[in-house]
Amino acid sequence: MSWFDDPCTVGGVPLRGRFLMESGPFGHSGASIAACMEAGFAAVSTETISLSDGASPWWNIYRQGENLYNCSKWSDIPPGRWVDREIPWAKARGAVVIATVGHTVRDMEAIAPALEQSGAAAVKACTYRSHEIVGMVRAARRRSRLPVWAKISANWPDFLELAKACRDEG
């Protein structure tokens, strides 16, 4: 057994290992999340679930030489399908699902309450606008009993202060 296989708790979520799949194309659906778990991940984040349609007018994965680039906007699956079908399907197959929600406080207020009943292990706030993240964490804490994670971008000029403010919100 390696360090990656050691059970631990991260952000209030018990895990059977330490290797997590971040939101992106591999969290596209319940089936892809279950496949990631079968491959050895301890938890998988969904693609970002939003009230806005995330259908991309281009390919989601772009290859340049040896590199792959994630070019998707966010999930093209509507929130109701995530809650009613995709998350429960993955959870029934043993997946630990981190439901990524974005990109506004309005999205979080609308989507977070239903995630508890879906089987998600935690909700993660994700936004492109640094001024939204603290309000999203606050909304998730108010609207759900799930552990709340925040996706903080290190390229935001005040990312450490934002991380502390998110922590202070719970």
Phi, psi and omega in degrees: 000134180259173177304324181295336182267355181292130175298146179202174174238127180237122178053037179084006182247116176291133182232152179270001178195190186239012184252108184252142175266119180286162181300144182157198186302332181282350174255030186291330186203172176301320180295318180289326176295315178299321179296321177297320178296318178297331179282353174116002178288149180274336177199157180225132174273138175292163164301161182293121181269129184219160173288336179274142179296128181259013180301127181266141177279005181225173177297144181283332179239132180239132180253131176230102183063237180274356187258145172245137180240134176276112182250012182285156176281289175198189187298136174268003176269129181292155183307318181300322178289324175300314184289316186276334189230305191291309180294313178300324181296314179293317180299320179296340179258016174092007182284145169259110188254124172260114183274110179275126182237137177199168017233012184224166175300320179302316177301311183297315180299324182280325190263322187305319183301323183283344184290331178301311182288342182284338183104004177298144180275335180199164173243137181240126177278133181220130179209158174268349184246114186304327182290351180270335195296317182294318178296326177293317178297316179300315180297318180296319179295322180288326191257357184210153174263001180291154170301144182246128175249156177232132177268103183260128180273128179291350177268001172283132185300332183246036189297326179291318177296321178294320178298317178295318179296321176295316177301318180294336177278350177116000000 
